[in-house]
Amino acid sequence: MNGERYVGVALDYSPRGRYALQWAVDNTLRGNDHLIDVVVNKDGLEAGPAALWEASGTRFIPLAAAESPHNQHAYHLKIDEEVTKTLHEAEAKKIVVVSKLYWVDPKEMICNAIVDVPLDHLIKGCRGHSKLKRSIMGSVSNYVSNNVPCPFTIVILPPS
């Protein structure tokens, strides 16, 4: 792989997810690495071109294509200004930036992404739920950390 690494960032567009993305660009990624922006939409797709990718996830979508309004609509992709700025910052550091979209269950699909790509490292923001809420709802981070075959980093948003 010539020193290249495939680093995935599980992104849900929350403040914690955005922070994890920025943290990855600032602290983990280096030139010639590949940043795979792994996005899992919780809602399934009923129709449209993106429905073809529901079971296996999309092909890699380069940043320029992901920014296209047509593709954002077709894939139900929501790229905001802060995420776009961070992804362009990564490209300026000679990091290859692509997105891979999945639908339905975040726990399973994040684990699938690691095998599909394959990823050398996965980074995810922590949602910060209480112990009670995690025990009732389950924790994506806990599930992923127990089921992934690669190093996994949970990034916690610092207190304001």
C-alpha positions as CSV (number, residue, x, y, z in Angstrom):
1,M,0.0,0.0,0.0
2,N,3.0,2.3,-0.2
3,G,2.4,3.9,3.2
4,E,-1.2,4.6,2.3
5,R,-3.8,4.0,5.0
6,Y,-7.5,3.8,4.7
7,V,-9.0,5.6,7.6
8,G,-12.8,5.7,8.1
9,V,-14.7,8.3,10.0
10,A,-18.2,7.4,10.9
11,L,-20.1,10.6,10.4
12,D,-23.6,11.4,11.5
13,Y,-23.4,15.2,11.0
14,S,-23.9,15.8,14.7
15,P,-21.5,18.2,16.5
16,R,-19.7,15.2,18.0
17,G,-19.4,13.6,14.5
18,R,-18.0,16.9,13.1
19,Y,-15.5,17.1,15.9
20,A,-14.4,13.5,15.3
21,L,-13.9,14.3,11.6
22,Q,-11.8,17.5,12.4
23,W,-9.9,15.5,15.0
24,A,-9.0,12.8,12.5
25,V,-7.8,15.4,9.9
26,D,-5.7,17.2,12.5
27,N,-4.3,14.2,14.4
28,T,-4.5,11.0,12.5
29,L,-4.4,11.5,8.7
30,R,-1.3,12.3,6.7
31,G,-0.5,12.8,3.0
32,N,-1.4,9.9,0.7
33,D,-3.9,8.5,3.2
34,H,-7.5,7.8,2.1
35,L,-10.2,9.4,4.3
36,I,-13.4,7.3,3.9
37,D,-16.4,9.3,5.1
38,V,-18.7,6.5,6.3
39,V,-22.3,7.8,6.5
40,V,-25.1,5.6,7.7
41,N,-28.7,6.9,7.1
42,K,-31.0,5.3,9.6
43,D,-34.0,5.3,7.2
44,G,-34.3,2.7,4.5
45,L,-34.9,3.7,0.9
46,E,-38.1,2.9,-0.9
47,A,-37.3,4.1,-4.4
48,G,-34.9,6.0,-6.5
49,P,-31.3,5.4,-7.7
50,A,-29.9,5.1,-4.2
51,A,-32.3,2.2,-3.4
52,L,-29.9,0.0,-5.6
53,W,-27.2,0.6,-3.0
54,E,-29.3,0.0,0.2
55,A,-28.0,-3.5,0.9
56,S,-24.3,-3.0,0.1
57,G,-23.7,0.7,0.4
58,T,-22.7,3.0,-2.4
59,R,-19.6,2.9,-4.5
60,F,-16.9,5.4,-3.3
61,I,-18.2,9.0,-4.0
62,P,-15.3,11.5,-4.5
63,L,-15.7,14.8,-2.7
64,A,-16.5,16.8,-5.8
65,A,-19.3,14.4,-6.7
66,A,-20.6,14.4,-3.1
67,E,-20.9,18.2,-3.3
68,S,-23.1,18.1,-6.4
69,P,-26.7,19.0,-5.5
70,H,-27.9,16.2,-7.9
71,N,-25.9,13.5,-6.0
72,Q,-26.9,15.0,-2.6
73,H,-30.5,14.6,-3.5
74,A,-30.2,11.2,-5.2
75,Y,-28.3,9.7,-2.2
76,H,-30.1,11.6,0.5
77,L,-26.7,13.0,1.5
78,K,-26.5,16.1,3.7
79,I,-23.1,17.8,3.6
80,D,-23.1,20.9,5.6
81,E,-20.6,23.8,5.4
82,E,-18.5,22.8,8.4
83,V,-18.0,19.2,7.1
84,T,-17.2,20.5,3.6
85,K,-14.6,22.9,5.0
86,T,-13.0,20.0,7.0
87,L,-13.0,17.7,4.0
88,H,-11.4,20.4,1.7
89,E,-8.8,20.9,4.5
90,A,-8.0,17.2,4.2
91,E,-7.7,17.4,0.4
92,A,-5.3,20.3,0.8
93,K,-3.1,18.0,2.9
94,K,-2.9,15.6,0.0
95,I,-5.4,13.2,1.6
96,V,-7.8,11.4,-0.8
97,V,-11.3,12.0,0.4
98,V,-14.3,9.8,-0.6
99,S,-17.7,9.1,0.9
100,K,-19.4,5.7,1.3
101,L,-23.0,5.7,2.2
102,Y,-25.0,3.0,3.9
103,W,-28.6,2.7,5.0
104,V,-30.6,1.2,7.9
105,D,-28.7,-0.1,11.0
106,P,-25.6,2.0,12.0
107,K,-24.1,-0.7,14.1
108,E,-24.1,-3.4,11.4
109,M,-23.2,-1.0,8.5
110,I,-20.2,0.6,10.2
111,C,-18.9,-2.9,10.9
112,N,-19.6,-3.9,7.2
113,A,-17.7,-0.8,6.0
114,I,-14.6,-2.0,7.7
115,V,-14.7,-5.2,5.8
116,D,-16.0,-3.8,2.5
117,V,-13.3,-1.1,2.1
118,P,-11.2,-2.6,4.0
119,L,-10.3,0.1,6.6
120,D,-7.0,0.2,8.5
121,H,-8.5,2.4,11.3
122,L,-12.0,3.7,12.2
123,I,-12.8,6.9,14.1
124,K,-16.2,7.8,15.5
125,G,-17.6,10.5,17.7
126,C,-19.2,9.7,21.0
127,R,-22.8,10.8,21.3
128,G,-22.5,11.3,25.0
129,H,-25.6,9.4,26.2
130,S,-25.9,8.6,29.9
131,K,-25.3,5.0,31.1
132,L,-29.0,4.5,31.6
133,K,-29.8,5.6,28.0
134,R,-27.0,3.5,26.6
135,S,-28.3,0.4,28.5
136,I,-31.8,0.9,27.2
137,M,-31.1,1.9,23.6
138,G,-27.7,0.2,23.2
139,S,-24.5,2.0,22.1
140,V,-23.3,2.0,18.6
141,S,-19.7,2.8,19.8
142,N,-19.8,-0.2,22.3
143,Y,-21.1,-2.6,19.6
144,V,-18.6,-1.4,17.0
145,S,-15.7,-1.5,19.4
146,N,-16.5,-5.2,20.2
147,N,-17.0,-6.3,16.6
148,V,-14.4,-4.6,14.4
149,P,-11.2,-6.2,13.2
150,C,-9.2,-2.9,13.1
151,P,-8.1,-0.2,15.5
152,F,-11.1,1.9,16.6
153,T,-10.9,5.4,18.2
154,I,-13.8,7.0,19.9
155,V,-13.4,10.8,20.0
156,I,-15.1,12.7,22.8
157,L,-16.2,16.3,22.3
158,P,-14.4,18.4,25.0
159,P,-16.6,20.3,27.5
160,S,-17.5,23.8,26.3
